[in-house]
Amino acid sequence: MDDLISDMLNFGFDRDDLKNLERLSDPRILERFPMEQRNLSHNVREDVVRYIEAWAAMLEQDLVERIMLPSYLSKEVTIL
């Protein structure tokens, strides 16, 4: 377990990420769920999977939003 935590920290996680993962409690991730589905339990497999999938989707969305296309690709193209 110590090696896994060390690898996660080396990969870029911080202690808050680990704490939130342990408790399934990151507000940015929980807000992606309907209000009635935000009470996740760390010892319920389905809750953990849903939390991690929502986290992955959030990270992917953040990455896509930061991608800057060259100006010639962002102009509207007319097809004849």
N, C-alpha and C positions, 0 to 999 in steps of 0.2 A: 504494500500500500504506500509506503514511503517513496518508493521509486516512481510509482504512478503520479503521486502528488508533485514530486520533483520535476518529472517530465512535463506535467501540465504548467507548472510555474515557468519552466524554461521555454515553453511554447508561447507564453504570453499571458496566461491567466494571472490574475492577482488574487490576493487573499479574499477579497470580497466576492470574486467569482466563485471561489471554492466554497465559501460560507453560504452563498445563495444557492449553489448547486446542491449542497448538503441538505438545505432546508426547502428547496424549490421555491425560493422567495424573491427572486429579482423582479422588482415592480415593472421594469420594461418588458419582461417576458410575460408576466401575469396579465398585463393589460391587453395582450393579444387574445386572451380567452374571454368568453362571455362572463359576466359577473358571477353567475351561479356555478361556474366551473373553475373558479380560482382557488378553491380550497383543496389544494393538492396535498397528498400524503407521500412522504419520502419512502415509505415502506410498501407502497402499492406500485407494482411494476408498470401498469398502464399509465399511471400519473407521471412516473419518471420518464417514460418514453415520450409522452405528449409534451412534457416540459422541454426535453432535449430537442425534440423536433421543432417546437416553437422557437427555441433559442437558435437553432441552425437556420431557420427561415428568417429570423430577425437579422442575424449576421449576414446572410446572403443579400437581403434587401439593403442593408447598410452599405455593403460592398458595391452593389449595382448602382446605388445612388451616388457613389463617389467616383465612378468611372467617367472620365472626360473623353469624349470623342473628338477627333480632329474636326476643325470647322467645316472642311469640305464634305464630311460625312453627315453633319447635322443640318445641312441645307436641304430643302425640299427638292426632290428630283422629279422632273417631268419625263414621262415615258411617251414616246411618239408612237 
